[in-house]
């Protein structure tokens, strides 16, 4: 359904990983989508989706119900590290390492402290104070970048855990009723033709209806405030 919808929207669809439960079923599937407006549409898909169908192995024709939890997360972008001069304390001291008499008799070594984080970088490899400072700033920037990237990734993982962890059947957002060829989105109380939703053709209509309902709620909240 999602792959077909992505093709119709000319988005890039990429399978990241699929893991089974050892019994022939899919335990977890991760896909990546990229394109104009992807997250704006797919954010409405987060939640519990209920499927009602009659399995081919069901001899008595009974309807079986199963659920799947979907988490939609934005792709983290490159972290932009800004280092302001006011955030730095730079101390100069005499190098104690190898390099000859010139190194040991001048204050060429540099210790850079990033005040907001307390991160410290010391550099004394070069005989030039300016070169040591430049190298120290480069190392500091790399370490700050790694720290910020880790924060972003941690926040992203927490967002995923919250979406998956809070999901249960009572919080279902949508039901796919195969015997009745009907998809019901419980957030807006509207029905759609299941065949066309599953082929991706009607999924845009569902997302448009959800966006319209959200805009109406937003306008109502503004008017009542």
C-alpha positions as CSV (number, residue, x, y, z in Angstrom):
1,X,0.0,0.0,0.0
2,X,2.6,2.5,1.1
3,X,5.1,1.5,-1.6
4,X,2.4,1.9,-4.3
5,X,1.4,5.2,-2.9
6,X,5.0,6.3,-3.0
7,X,5.3,5.3,-6.6
8,X,2.2,7.3,-7.5
9,X,3.6,10.3,-5.7
10,X,7.0,9.8,-7.3
11,X,8.7,9.5,-4.0
12,X,11.8,7.4,-3.4
13,X,11.0,4.2,-1.5
14,X,13.8,2.1,0.1
15,X,13.6,-1.1,2.2
16,X,15.9,-0.7,5.2
17,X,15.3,-4.0,7.0
18,X,12.7,-6.7,7.6
19,X,12.8,-9.2,10.4
20,X,10.5,-12.2,11.0
21,X,9.1,-13.8,14.1
22,X,10.3,-17.3,13.2
23,X,6.8,-18.4,12.3
24,X,6.5,-17.0,8.8
25,X,5.2,-13.6,9.9
26,X,6.9,-10.2,9.8
27,X,7.9,-8.9,13.2
28,X,9.3,-5.5,12.1
29,X,9.8,-3.8,8.8
30,X,11.7,-0.5,8.4
31,X,11.4,1.5,5.2
32,X,12.8,4.9,4.1
33,X,10.8,7.4,2.1
34,X,12.1,10.6,0.6
35,X,10.5,13.3,-1.5
36,X,8.6,16.5,-1.4
37,X,6.0,16.6,1.4
38,X,6.6,13.0,2.6
39,X,6.6,13.6,6.3
40,X,3.7,16.0,6.1
41,X,1.5,13.3,4.7
42,X,2.8,10.2,6.4
43,X,2.8,11.6,9.9
44,X,-0.9,10.8,10.0
45,X,-0.1,7.1,9.7
46,X,1.5,6.8,13.2
47,X,-0.6,4.6,15.4
48,X,-2.4,1.3,15.6
49,X,-3.9,-0.1,12.4
50,X,-6.4,-2.9,12.8
51,X,-6.9,-5.6,10.1
52,X,-10.1,-7.7,9.9
53,X,-9.9,-10.5,7.4
54,X,-10.7,-14.2,6.8
55,X,-7.5,-16.1,6.4
56,X,-7.3,-18.7,3.6
57,X,-6.7,-21.3,6.3
58,X,-9.9,-20.5,8.1
59,X,-12.3,-23.3,7.3
60,X,-15.4,-21.8,9.1
61,X,-15.1,-18.4,7.5
62,X,-14.5,-16.6,10.8
63,X,-13.1,-13.1,10.7
64,X,-9.7,-12.8,12.4
65,X,-8.5,-9.5,13.8
66,X,-4.8,-8.4,14.0
67,X,-3.1,-5.1,14.6
68,X,0.1,-3.4,13.5
69,X,1.8,-0.4,15.0
70,X,3.3,2.2,12.7
71,X,5.8,4.8,13.8
72,X,6.7,7.6,11.4
73,X,9.8,9.6,12.1
74,X,11.5,12.4,10.2
75,X,15.0,11.6,8.8
76,X,17.5,13.4,11.0
77,X,19.5,16.1,9.1
78,X,23.1,17.0,9.5
79,X,23.8,18.7,12.8
80,X,25.0,22.3,12.3
81,X,27.6,23.1,15.0
82,X,28.1,26.7,15.8
83,X,31.0,27.7,17.9
84,X,31.0,31.3,19.2
85,X,34.1,33.0,20.4
86,X,32.3,34.0,23.6
87,X,31.8,30.3,24.4
88,X,35.5,29.6,24.4
89,X,38.2,30.0,26.9
90,X,41.7,29.6,25.4
91,X,44.7,29.1,27.6
92,X,48.3,29.2,26.3
93,X,51.0,27.2,28.0
94,X,54.5,25.9,27.3
95,X,54.7,22.7,25.5
96,X,56.1,19.8,27.4
97,X,56.4,17.3,24.5
98,X,59.0,16.6,21.9
99,X,60.0,19.0,19.3
100,X,63.2,20.6,20.3
101,X,64.2,23.6,22.3
102,X,61.9,26.1,20.4
103,X,58.8,24.1,21.4
104,X,59.7,24.0,25.0
105,X,60.6,27.7,25.4
106,X,57.5,29.3,23.9
107,X,53.9,29.3,24.9
108,X,52.8,27.4,21.7
109,X,50.5,24.8,23.3
110,X,46.8,25.6,23.4
111,X,44.1,24.5,25.7
112,X,40.5,25.2,24.4
113,X,37.6,24.9,26.8
114,X,34.0,25.0,25.4
115,X,32.3,26.7,28.3
116,X,28.7,25.6,27.6
117,X,29.6,21.9,27.6
118,X,32.8,21.9,29.6
119,X,34.6,20.0,26.8
120,X,38.3,20.6,26.7
121,X,40.8,20.1,23.9
122,X,44.5,20.5,24.3
123,X,46.9,20.7,21.3
124,X,50.7,21.0,21.3
125,X,51.7,19.1,18.2
126,X,52.8,22.2,16.3
127,X,55.4,24.8,17.1
128,X,53.0,27.5,16.0
129,X,50.4,28.7,18.5
130,X,48.0,29.5,15.6
131,X,48.4,26.1,14.1
132,X,47.7,24.4,17.4
133,X,44.6,26.6,17.9
134,X,43.3,25.8,14.4
135,X,43.8,22.0,15.0
136,X,42.3,22.2,18.4
137,X,39.2,24.0,17.1
138,X,38.8,21.4,14.4
139,X,38.9,18.6,17.0
140,X,36.5,20.5,19.2
141,X,34.1,20.9,16.4
142,X,34.2,17.2,15.5
143,X,33.5,16.3,19.1
144,X,30.7,18.7,19.5
145,X,29.2,17.4,16.2
146,X,29.3,13.9,17.5
147,X,27.7,14.9,20.8
148,X,24.9,16.7,19.0
149,X,24.4,13.9,16.5
150,X,24.0,11.5,19.4
151,X,21.5,13.7,21.1
152,X,19.4,13.9,17.9
153,X,19.6,10.2,17.4
154,X,18.6,9.6,21.1
155,X,15.6,11.9,20.7
156,X,14.6,10.2,17.5
157,X,14.7,6.8,19.2
158,X,12.7,8.1,22.1
159,X,10.1,9.4,19.7
160,X,9.8,6.0,18.1
161,X,9.6,4.2,21.4
162,X,6.8,6.6,22.5
163,X,4.8,5.9,19.3
164,X,5.2,2.2,19.6
165,X,5.1,1.8,23.3
166,X,1.8,3.7,23.9
167,X,-0.1,1.7,21.2
168,X,-2.7,-0.8,22.0
169,X,-5.9,-2.0,20.3
170,X,-8.1,0.5,22.2
171,X,-6.1,3.3,20.5
172,X,-6.6,2.1,16.9
173,X,-6.6,4.9,14.4
174,X,-7.8,2.9,11.4
175,X,-9.5,-0.4,10.5
176,X,-9.1,-2.4,7.3
177,X,-12.2,-4.6,6.9
178,X,-11.5,-6.9,4.0
179,X,-14.9,-8.8,4.0
180,X,-16.7,-5.5,3.6
181,X,-14.1,-3.9,1.4
182,X,-14.0,-0.9,3.7
183,X,-11.3,1.2,5.4
184,X,-12.5,3.3,8.4
185,X,-10.4,6.0,9.8
186,X,-11.6,6.4,13.4
187,X,-10.1,9.8,13.9
188,X,-12.5,11.4,11.4
189,X,-15.2,8.8,11.2
190,X,-14.9,8.4,7.4
191,X,-15.0,5.3,5.3
192,X,-13.0,4.6,2.1
193,X,-12.9,1.8,-0.5
194,X,-10.4,-0.7,0.7
195,X,-9.3,-2.0,-2.7
196,X,-8.3,1.5,-3.8
197,X,-6.6,2.3,-0.5
198,X,-4.5,-0.9,-0.7
199,X,-3.3,-0.1,-4.2
200,X,-2.3,3.4,-3.0
201,X,-4.8,5.2,-5.3
202,X,-7.2,6.3,-2.5
203,X,-4.6,6.7,0.3
204,X,-4.1,10.4,-0.7
205,X,-7.8,11.0,-0.1
206,X,-7.5,9.6,3.4
207,X,-4.5,11.8,4.2
208,X,-6.2,14.9,2.7
209,X,-9.3,14.3,4.9
210,X,-7.1,14.0,7.9
211,X,-5.2,17.2,7.1
212,X,-8.5,19.0,6.6
213,X,-9.8,17.8,9.9
214,X,-6.6,18.9,11.6
215,X,-6.9,22.4,10.1
216,X,-10.5,22.7,11.2
217,X,-9.5,21.8,14.8
218,X,-6.7,24.3,14.7
219,X,-9.0,27.1,13.5
220,X,-11.6,26.2,16.2
221,X,-8.9,26.2,18.9
222,X,-7.8,29.7,17.7
223,X,-11.3,31.1,17.7
224,X,-12.1,29.8,21.2
225,X,-8.8,31.1,22.7
